[in-house]
């Protein structure tokens, strides 16, 4: 999906902030003073654009489709965490069911008032702007979804001229001046000491009202409804139309004719799959610097361009959305491109090389690599582990939330947890190979139902289905190993928003525990399918010490390797027993040493506790991940740590070959010179 965000500052500017992902539509925000109105919301947009979610008080949704609501649960949880007292959600009637469904993992909204607004024409009315929304018709049938917003920004009153008022002898600094200011700002003449004073003598001219439209036309079936809608006939007064519209609609002669009918005085902003700009520059920058250290472990990130066709052409001003593109509404209407940027990996390496001691540290690392035994060409490079999200709780600029891809072979993969933004991470890692990689995913393991571990799941399911169709492959539901309670959320979303259950075959995680009683016939069949598809000799789960229904897992391949994943947990004896003699342990290390009490309170592990678990299970190698947001680059790490221990980083990929030749212990020294110091 393309995650788009348009930040609109009435009286200032409109700004697009994309989260580049793959195909669809996404987000519009508006801000007045301390208020921000979101049209759609991916959480990481706020970090990327330095937006303060504490200022948010309105969220607008056109329809209950994952492309529109995918970031809503994460945003609500963040608002709750930041103690925002009230937020008004405007959307279709199914919105209420969605809010009930997310309570499965989001819990009670106690302490925060969530107002709801459904299908009324005027859905927001403030001193600065009015927002109207209208239902649309599809093939003659009323669709109970919003398909466009008509936003009217009130005229801006003129500025009271204090110096002129003093010249005329008005009582400046006296309470009597207040009604005079109010009157002249409203365009009314006043009488002072028997003399009439014109309003224009005391006040600058008001700035006219501004109208812009946010229109979502998701496919050709809505074109006639848009073209025939009488609410869209105020063509001479529209400053800007934001088209959240795929290229297939834009090329339709009906839509093209309607768009061009607004004339040259209306600007058009297109948000769709043709956006070519880079998103999350911070991630690209640090990955370029890490790539200089080891190109195999830290491959350069890619930019996915799903559309290969020529874009639609128009005879009126049309602009394709780019990340951080701005359109100023007042005082002068104009595009502002000063914040746009280009991705240049070589430039970021040069920046790093200018830092004191950076080059010496890299040279030391390279020398260590050169004395390690060369990798045998015959050595198997699988499993290959790609860390897509190595942070905890909420996204950071350079760490997304939990997700790890285990490539079992060139054609089979398993995903371990699936936090929000996982699909975007896959796009950045694999670029134009994304559809192939999606088709390769045979199974997903969800360790528990905390939002940072599963809210990216639905997008993966939907995008994988799209990829299968795109690649001409047959329908092939994905195997989902997860706590049973996750099914409650999936069922409610399926029933009230969008059909998704046909994309999965659910295996309750408890059925894969040692000596479990698998009493459901379908589950037995699905477990057999999991073993066969992935060439597993064993796939086992165990309950870990975190929340209720939290699991770790162990995968044993027929070729002999064994990968163990802890999920979120305190040190856990059951995990040690299950993971005996693991080839690789991926263990959470949320907190640094010395914070053991907080780790117990939050039911997480410290770095040394995680390492100790690996030593007790005799793991050949230990990769630590799931680091707290307090660690901007890497967590504090003991210098006495074993050579068997590594620190995971987003977009880091390791295999048995890399583990054997790379001195992971030395990499943190280099990492300390990269990242936020250059951002």
Secondary structure, 3 states (H helix, E strand, C coil): CCCCEEEEECCCEEEECCCCCCCCCCEEEEEECCEEEECCCCCHHHHHCCCCHHHEEEEECCCCCHHHHCCHHHHHHHHHHCCCCEEEEECCCHHHHHHHHCHHHHCCCCCCEEEEECCCCEEEECCCEEEEEEEEEECCEEEEEEEEEEEEECCECCCECHHHHHHCCCCCCCCCHHHHHHHHHCCCCEEECCEEECHHHHECCCECCEEEEEEEECCHHHHHHHHHCHHHCCHHHEEEEEEEECHHHHCCHHHHHHHHCCCCCCEEEEECCCCCCCCCHHHHHHHHHHHHHCCCCCCCCCCCCCCCCCCCCCCCCEEECCCCCEEECCCCCEEECCCCCCCCHHHHHHHHHCCCCHHHHHHHHHHHHHCCCCCCCCCCCCCEEEEEECECCCCCCCCCCCEEEEEEECCEEEEEEECCCHHHHHHHHHHHHHHHHHHHEEEEECCCCCHHHHCCHHHHHHHHHHHHHHCCCCCCCEEEEECCHHHHHHHHHHHHCCCCHHHEEEEEHHHHECCCCCCCHHHHHHHHHHHHHHCEEEEEEEECCCCCCCEEEEEEECCCCEEEECCCCCCCHHHHHHCCCCCEEEEECCECCCCHHHHHHHCCCEHHHHHHHHHHCCCCCEEEECECCCCCCCCCCCCCCCCCEEECCCCEEECHHHHHHCCHHHHHHHHCCCCHHHC
